[in-house]
């Protein structure tokens, strides 16, 4: 195997570095709107755009910067080909639901294409064929089952024995006329529209609780002590900040994956690709200003907080890139987190059955560009009191099948195991054992703590107890973060919240 070029020292998303978004102030006073949306990723921004078009007064809140979560760290494929899902959907739910899932995501693709054309958005949008391929005999039967599902559902697909890439392949499935884009450049135009038509955007504004008045008015309480009053609330953040019955925490599983961006001057034949076998490898290309293109190679999926040595995932992706392509330089690396539902179909709709005022969207399972857009189109109708053909498909209150029930048992048993394991661990390291540029779980004053030492020798020590539900966080050496193995909360090396459901930082420990 060829030695790969060195990786960038710090994780940085290509999308976020190459698009300049406007910045917005945090909440500074109580505000009153018709609809408040919490979470400014692709679903929240698209929904705010759609409602603003209908003359609805909207406030869009984010705990950090807009698009800085999963949307800013995606591979940005706009496709209805979500791995090997249609055969599974037919077996679990029947052909009608499986076809509905395809239609919802295809409609989302067409909406993005129409919006790009309508606003003349320069976001590197291009139609691309999407491929699932394999070089494994074991996976060929799954590909054949999937193409049979395409035929049953009348999805335009093709079974192939090779792909345009120079990668050894035994079989592949193609779904034609899918697409890709630069998601931040696309969403920038939607943000401009929202602000230009009276919408309110608030960054660094963390929603922490919800109160409902006698007049059914929602009062969203923020960590700053200010309130947002609204008739309707839509939660489009990762984990819902408000989950009174623990309904969503018990049915969502956080998962991380990794991306390297490799510059190449070698011609690229086009197309978006993903392997059928493990370890997953996803491939696409995006143009660069210098005339080259950036290969985006992603994979390395694992449950958040369960693996400490995440640096090796980046190295494996870099090795894969240099093994199959001419790589001049690896200029980017980053990771992303997404949530899986019990049955692989997102939860989008009413927070509870019959609730006309509170809505949620979550659990896109790494296919958020189309599912997130489809979710926004559905939520727009629900907020406006209109019927939508995809309401039952995505309904959070839907009844799950046997496979989903088994996943529920396994998932929650795992959370309980991680909670207990973290409390029983007794670290054998001290602060003095941690080297510069490293982080580790240590013992301080007889208790478990997390220590990170900067290159200049500065020391940061935090309590490793997650501020969400009390699990013990683990060190992630690839991204230099503290990650919770139970529900996926992530914190910076000095304890600040990067990703929820946690809303408050890890407690800092004074070594004195």
Buried (B, 14 or more C-beta within 10 A) or exposed (E): EEEBBEBBEEBBBBBBBBBEBEEBEBBEEEBEBBBBBBBBBBBBBBBBBBBBEEEBBBBBBBBBBBBBBBBBBBBBBBBBBBBBBBBBBBEBBEBEBBBBBBBBBBBBBEBBBEBBEEBEBEBBBEEBBBBBBBBBEEBBEBBBBBBBBBEBBEBEBEBBEEBBBEBEBBBBBBBEEBBBBBBBBBBBBBBBBBBEBEBBBBBBBBBBBBEEEEEEBBBBBBBBEBBBBBBBBBBBBBBBBBBEEEBBBBBBBBBBBBBBBBBBEEEBEBBBBBBBEEEBBBBBBBEBEEEBBBBBBBBBBBBBBBBBEBBBBBBBBBBBBBEBBEBEBBBBBBBBBBBBBBBBBBBBBBBEEEBEBBBBBBBBBBBBBBBBBBBBBBBBBBBBEEEBEBBEBBBBBBEBBEBBEEBBEEBBEBBEEBBEEBEEEEBEEEBEEBEEEBBBBBBBEEEBBBBBBBEEEEEBBBBBBBBBBEBBBBBBBBBBBBBBBBBBBBBBBBBBBBBBBBBEBBEEBEEE
